[in-house]
Amino acid sequence: MKAAVLFEPNGKLSIENVDLESPKKDEVLVKIHSSGLCHTDWETMNGYQPINLPAIIGHEGAGTVVETGEGVENLQIGDHVVCSWNPNCGTCFYCDLGQPILCEVQKKYNSQGVLFDGTTRSSINGKKIHYYSLVSSHAEYTVIPKQSAVKVRKDFPLDRAALLGCAVMTGYGGAVYAGQIKPESSVVVIGCGAVGLSAIQGARIAGASKIIAVDINDDKLKFAEKVGATHSINSAQVDPKEYCISLTDGRGVDCAIEAAGHNETIQQTLESSRPGARIVILGKTPYGVEINLPFYTLMGEREIIRTSYGKSRPRIDFPKLANLYMSGHLLLDEMITKKYKIEDINKGFDALEKGQLARGLIKFE
């Protein structure tokens, strides 16, 4: 099969013919239809997030089940699935606490780039190729744990379905679950990439009356307006704090969501909120980078939450989001800027880094 392999953290992927084994116990083989280009992939490609190499990159994909291993009972050949990078075990300390995103088993094997039995399924000339986020979706096929393959309705287009695997779930969950946005509330979203756009949609679906989009890229602000922002500002020209305060009777917003991952934007998010607000940080800095904030920004009974998957439960929420799309509430067509062949994946990541994409997709068929 063709796959995008990272051999060195030099910013470029190599398209290789890779050998793939059949699924083992509690695993499924998925034929990937579409795979999203995520900024986390780019960070890994450029050495900001260390992983075991070589590895097949990609963690936001959807496709069709073509083979199941022993012990797989809830999935059938032909099922449409979204790949989750959080295949929680269901029995560890954190899973028992109801915090599956923190699953100890998933964390252990994810960090090693292997499946739950400690091995990989792909190789080149006998040399093993590691997994990325237990998904490795930038490939024609992938073998994943059965917990990773979340079944969705078959009339839900698979290219749209791919977006649920990371960006949409993170942003929507950040707004609805972590942010607990309520009808008529005011919200600011700082950073309008795919995660931020999804947070804007979550705020809209939750009934927020004021949704303020903030970015330094005017094209991204146009995307934000298409998916539900009621106001938008370029923070290179307008101070988000002053703007948000002016729109909210001098108080600041009820919920402030950060989706950019910079020291400055985290501070802007805090300063744009009112006392007692909920602050949701979805963006992340490269590993090892420290954040420095004036202590006053943490005052005022604000509730500050950092979440990577929006406090979501993929097995429940992926089908729910599919229904929201099919009913016309969740806008995914507007988020897909361009589709690429696997051979052009590096061009796609170049466009992502230049801020030219809401979301780019690798499409395999």
C-alpha positions as CSV (number, residue, x, y, z in Angstrom):
1,M,0.0,0.0,0.0
2,K,1.0,3.6,-0.4
3,A,1.7,5.5,2.8
4,A,3.2,8.9,3.9
5,V,6.2,7.9,6.0
6,L,8.3,10.3,8.2
7,F,11.9,9.0,8.4
8,E,13.4,12.2,9.9
9,P,11.9,15.3,11.5
10,N,12.8,17.4,8.6
11,G,9.4,18.7,7.6
12,K,8.9,16.3,4.7
13,L,7.1,13.0,4.2
14,S,8.1,10.3,1.9
15,I,5.6,8.3,-0.1
16,E,6.5,4.6,0.2
17,N,5.1,1.2,-0.7
18,V,4.6,-0.4,2.7
19,D,3.8,-3.9,3.7
20,L,0.8,-4.3,6.0
21,E,-0.1,-7.3,8.1
22,S,-3.7,-8.5,8.7
23,P,-5.4,-7.4,11.9
24,K,-4.9,-9.5,15.0
25,K,-7.1,-10.0,18.0
26,D,-9.4,-7.0,18.8
27,E,-8.1,-5.1,15.7
28,V,-9.7,-4.0,12.4
29,L,-8.3,-3.3,8.9
30,V,-9.7,0.0,7.6
31,K,-9.5,1.1,3.9
32,I,-8.9,4.9,4.4
33,H,-11.1,7.1,2.2
34,S,-9.9,10.5,3.4
35,S,-7.4,11.8,6.0
36,G,-7.2,15.3,7.3
37,L,-4.0,17.5,7.4
38,C,-3.7,18.6,11.0
39,H,-1.2,21.1,12.5
40,T,-0.2,18.4,15.0
41,D,1.1,16.3,12.1
42,W,3.1,19.3,10.9
43,E,4.6,19.8,14.4
44,T,5.6,16.2,14.5
45,M,7.1,16.4,11.0
46,N,9.2,19.4,12.1
47,G,10.5,17.9,15.3
48,Y,8.3,19.8,17.8
49,Q,6.6,16.7,19.0
50,P,9.1,13.7,19.4
51,I,7.9,10.2,18.3
52,N,9.6,7.0,17.4
53,L,10.6,6.9,13.7
54,P,10.1,5.9,11.0
55,A,6.3,6.3,11.3
56,I,3.2,6.7,9.2
57,I,1.8,10.1,10.1
58,G,-1.9,11.0,10.3
59,H,-4.5,10.8,13.0
60,E,-7.7,12.2,11.5
61,G,-9.2,9.7,9.1
62,A,-12.3,7.8,8.0
63,G,-12.9,4.8,5.9
64,T,-14.5,1.4,5.5
65,V,-13.9,-1.8,7.5
66,V,-12.5,-4.5,5.1
67,E,-11.3,-7.1,7.6
68,T,-11.8,-7.9,11.3
69,G,-9.6,-9.8,13.8
70,E,-10.7,-12.3,16.4
71,G,-12.9,-10.8,19.1
72,V,-14.3,-8.0,17.1
73,E,-18.1,-8.3,17.5
74,N,-19.5,-4.7,17.1
75,L,-18.1,-4.0,13.6
76,Q,-18.7,-5.7,10.3
77,I,-17.0,-5.7,6.9
78,G,-18.4,-2.7,5.0
79,D,-19.1,-0.5,8.1
80,H,-18.2,3.1,7.7
81,V,-15.9,4.3,10.6
82,V,-14.2,7.4,11.9
83,C,-10.8,6.7,13.4
84,S,-10.3,7.9,17.0
85,W,-6.8,8.6,18.3
86,N,-8.1,7.9,21.8
87,P,-8.9,4.1,21.9
88,N,-9.3,4.0,25.6
89,C,-9.2,0.6,27.4
90,G,-12.2,1.2,29.6
91,T,-10.7,-0.4,32.7
92,C,-7.7,1.7,33.8
93,F,-7.6,4.2,36.7
94,Y,-8.7,7.1,34.5
95,C,-11.2,5.2,32.4
96,D,-12.9,4.1,35.7
97,L,-13.0,7.8,36.7
98,G,-14.9,8.7,33.6
99,Q,-11.9,10.4,32.0
100,P,-11.1,8.2,29.0
101,I,-9.0,10.9,27.3
102,L,-6.4,10.2,30.0
103,C,-6.4,6.4,29.5
104,E,-3.2,5.0,30.8
105,V,-3.1,2.1,28.3
106,Q,-3.6,4.3,25.3
107,K,-1.0,6.7,26.6
108,K,1.6,4.0,27.1
109,Y,1.3,2.4,23.7
110,N,0.7,5.7,21.8
111,S,4.0,7.1,23.1
112,Q,5.8,4.0,21.8
113,G,4.2,4.0,18.4
114,V,2.8,0.5,18.7
115,L,-0.6,-1.2,19.1
116,F,-1.9,-2.7,22.3
117,D,0.2,-5.9,22.0
118,G,3.4,-3.9,21.7
119,T,4.0,-4.4,18.0
120,T,3.3,-2.7,14.7
121,R,1.6,-4.0,11.6
122,S,3.5,-2.1,8.8
123,S,7.0,-2.5,7.5
124,I,9.3,-1.7,4.6
125,N,11.7,-4.4,3.6
126,G,11.3,-6.1,6.9
127,K,11.9,-2.9,9.0
128,K,9.0,-2.0,11.2
129,I,7.2,1.3,10.8
130,H,5.7,2.9,13.9
131,Y,2.2,4.1,14.4
132,Y,1.2,7.7,15.0
133,S,-1.5,8.4,17.5
134,L,-2.5,4.7,17.1
135,V,-4.1,5.7,13.8
136,S,-1.6,6.4,11.0
137,S,-4.3,7.5,8.6
138,H,-2.1,9.0,5.8
139,A,-2.1,5.6,4.1
140,E,-4.4,3.6,1.9
141,Y,-5.0,1.2,4.7
142,T,-4.5,1.0,8.4
143,V,-4.9,-1.6,11.1
144,I,-6.2,-0.1,14.3
145,P,-7.6,-1.3,17.7
146,K,-11.4,-2.0,17.6
147,Q,-11.8,0.8,20.1
148,S,-10.4,3.3,17.5
149,A,-12.9,2.4,14.8
150,V,-16.2,4.3,15.6
151,K,-19.1,3.3,13.4
152,V,-21.1,6.1,11.7
153,R,-24.1,6.1,9.4
154,K,-23.4,5.1,5.8
155,D,-25.1,8.1,4.3
156,F,-22.6,10.4,6.0
157,P,-19.9,11.3,3.4
158,L,-16.6,9.8,4.4
159,D,-14.6,12.9,3.4
160,R,-16.7,14.9,5.8
161,A,-16.5,12.1,8.4
162,A,-12.7,12.3,8.5
163,L,-12.9,15.8,10.0
164,L,-14.6,14.4,13.1
165,G,-11.5,12.4,14.1
166,C,-9.7,15.4,15.6
167,A,-10.4,19.0,14.6
168,V,-14.2,19.0,14.7
169,M,-14.5,16.9,17.8
170,T,-11.9,18.9,19.7
171,G,-13.5,22.3,18.8
172,Y,-17.1,21.3,19.2
173,G,-16.4,19.5,22.4
174,G,-14.3,22.4,23.7
175,A,-17.3,24.7,23.2
176,V,-20.2,22.5,24.2
177,Y,-18.6,20.2,26.9
178,A,-15.6,22.0,28.3
179,G,-17.0,25.5,27.7
180,Q,-20.6,24.6,28.7
181,I,-21.9,27.4,26.5
182,K,-25.5,28.2,27.1
183,P,-28.1,30.0,24.9
184,E,-27.7,33.7,24.7
185,S,-24.1,33.6,26.1
186,S,-21.2,35.5,24.6
187,V,-18.1,33.7,23.3
188,V,-14.8,34.6,21.8
189,V,-12.7,32.1,19.9
190,I,-9.1,33.2,19.3
191,G,-7.4,31.2,16.5
192,C,-9.6,30.3,13.5
193,G,-7.9,27.1,12.2
194,A,-10.0,24.0,11.9
195,V,-10.3,23.5,15.7
196,G,-11.3,27.2,16.2
197,L,-13.8,27.0,13.4
198,S,-15.3,23.9,15.0
199,A,-15.5,25.7,18.4
200,I,-17.4,28.5,16.6
201,Q,-19.8,25.9,15.3
202,G,-20.2,24.4,18.7
203,A,-21.0,27.8,20.2
204,R,-23.5,28.5,17.4
205,I,-25.2,25.1,17.9
206,A,-25.3,25.7,21.6
207,G,-27.2,29.0,21.0
208,A,-24.6,31.6,21.8
209,S,-25.8,35.1,20.8
210,K,-22.4,36.7,20.3
211,I,-19.6,34.7,18.8
212,I,-16.5,36.7,18.2
213,A,-13.8,35.2,15.9
214,V,-10.2,36.5,16.3
215,D,-7.3,35.8,14.1
216,I,-4.5,37.6,12.3
217,N,-5.4,36.0,8.9
218,D,-8.3,37.7,7.1
219,D,-9.0,34.6,5.1
220,K,-9.5,32.6,8.2
221,L,-11.9,35.2,9.5
222,K,-13.9,34.8,6.4
223,F,-14.1,31.1,7.1
224,A,-15.2,31.9,10.6
225,E,-18.1,34.1,9.4
226,K,-19.3,31.3,7.1
227,V,-19.6,28.8,9.9
228,G,-21.3,31.0,12.5
229,A,-19.2,33.9,13.9
230,T,-21.4,37.0,14.5
231,H,-18.4,39.3,14.8
232,S,-14.8,39.0,13.6
233,I,-11.6,41.0,14.2
234,N,-8.0,40.9,13.0
235,S,-6.0,41.1,16.3
236,A,-3.1,42.6,14.4
237,Q,-5.3,45.7,14.1
238,V,-7.8,45.5,16.9
239,D,-7.2,44.6,20.6
240,P,-9.4,41.5,21.4
241,K,-9.7,42.5,25.0
242,E,-11.1,46.0,24.3
243,Y,-13.3,44.7,21.5
244,C,-14.9,41.9,23.7
245,I,-15.4,44.3,26.6
246,S,-17.1,46.8,24.4
247,L,-19.6,44.2,23.1
248,T,-20.5,42.9,26.6
249,D,-21.4,45.9,28.6
250,G,-17.9,46.4,29.9
251,R,-17.6,42.9,31.4
252,G,-16.0,40.5,29.0
253,V,-17.3,37.3,27.4
254,D,-19.0,34.4,29.2
255,C,-16.7,31.8,27.6
256,A,-13.3,32.4,26.0
257,I,-11.7,29.7,23.8
258,E,-8.1,29.7,22.8
259,A,-7.3,27.7,19.6
260,A,-3.9,29.1,18.5
261,G,-1.3,27.9,21.0
262,H,0.7,31.0,21.6
263,N,1.6,32.9,24.8
264,E,0.1,36.1,23.5
265,T,-3.2,34.4,22.4
266,I,-3.6,32.6,25.8
267,Q,-3.2,36.0,27.5
268,Q,-5.7,37.6,25.1
269,T,-8.2,34.8,25.8
270,L,-8.0,35.4,29.6
271,E,-8.2,39.2,29.3
272,S,-11.2,39.0,27.0
273,S,-13.3,37.1,29.5
274,R,-15.4,38.4,32.4
275,P,-14.9,37.4,36.0
276,G,-16.5,34.0,36.6
277,A,-16.1,33.0,32.9
278,R,-15.0,29.7,31.6
279,I,-11.7,29.6,29.8
280,V,-11.0,26.7,27.4
281,I,-7.5,26.3,26.0
282,L,-7.5,24.0,23.0
283,G,-4.3,25.3,21.3
284,K,-0.9,23.9,22.4
285,T,2.7,25.1,22.1
286,P,5.6,22.9,21.0
287,Y,6.9,20.6,23.7
288,G,9.1,22.4,26.3
289,V,7.9,25.9,25.6
290,E,7.0,27.8,28.7
291,I,4.0,30.2,29.0
292,N,4.4,33.4,31.0
293,L,1.3,35.2,32.2
294,P,0.5,38.2,34.5
295,F,-1.1,36.7,37.6
296,Y,-4.0,39.1,37.4
297,T,-5.3,37.3,34.3
298,L,-5.9,34.2,36.5
299,M,-8.0,36.2,39.0
300,G,-11.7,36.7,39.2
301,E,-13.1,33.2,39.8
302,R,-12.4,32.2,36.2
303,E,-12.5,28.4,35.5
304,I,-9.6,27.5,33.3
305,I,-9.6,24.2,31.4
306,R,-7.0,22.7,29.1
307,T,-8.4,19.9,27.0
308,S,-7.1,18.0,23.9
309,Y,-10.3,16.3,22.7
310,G,-12.9,18.7,24.1
311,K,-13.9,16.4,27.0
312,S,-15.6,14.3,24.3
313,R,-16.5,10.6,24.2
314,P,-15.8,9.6,20.6
315,R,-18.0,6.5,20.6
316,I,-21.0,8.6,21.5
317,D,-20.0,11.9,19.9
318,F,-18.9,10.8,16.5
319,P,-22.3,9.4,15.6
320,K,-23.9,12.5,17.2
321,L,-21.9,14.9,15.0
322,A,-22.7,12.8,12.0
323,N,-26.4,13.3,12.7
324,L,-25.8,17.1,13.2
325,Y,-24.2,17.3,9.8
326,M,-26.9,15.3,8.1
327,S,-29.6,17.5,9.7
328,G,-27.8,20.7,8.4
329,H,-26.7,22.0,11.8
330,L,-22.9,21.1,11.6
331,L,-21.2,22.7,8.6
332,L,-18.4,20.5,7.2
333,D,-18.5,21.2,3.5
334,E,-17.5,24.8,4.2
335,M,-14.4,23.6,6.1
336,I,-12.8,21.6,3.4
337,T,-10.6,23.9,1.4
338,K,-8.8,21.5,-0.8
339,K,-8.3,17.8,-1.4
340,Y,-4.9,16.3,-2.3
341,K,-3.6,13.0,-3.7
342,I,-1.2,11.2,-1.3
343,E,1.6,12.1,-3.7
344,D,1.0,15.8,-3.0
345,I,0.8,15.6,0.8
346,N,3.8,17.8,1.3
347,K,2.2,20.5,-0.8
348,G,-0.8,20.3,1.4
349,F,1.2,20.7,4.6
350,D,3.0,23.7,3.0
351,A,-0.4,25.3,2.4
352,L,-1.5,24.5,5.9
353,E,1.5,26.2,7.4
354,K,0.9,29.3,5.2
355,G,-2.6,29.6,6.6
356,Q,-4.2,28.9,3.3
357,L,-6.5,26.0,4.5
358,A,-9.4,25.7,6.8
359,R,-8.9,22.0,6.4
360,G,-7.0,20.1,3.7
361,L,-7.8,16.4,3.0
362,I,-5.9,13.5,1.5
363,K,-8.4,11.6,-0.6
364,F,-7.7,8.0,-1.6
365,E,-10.7,7.3,-3.8
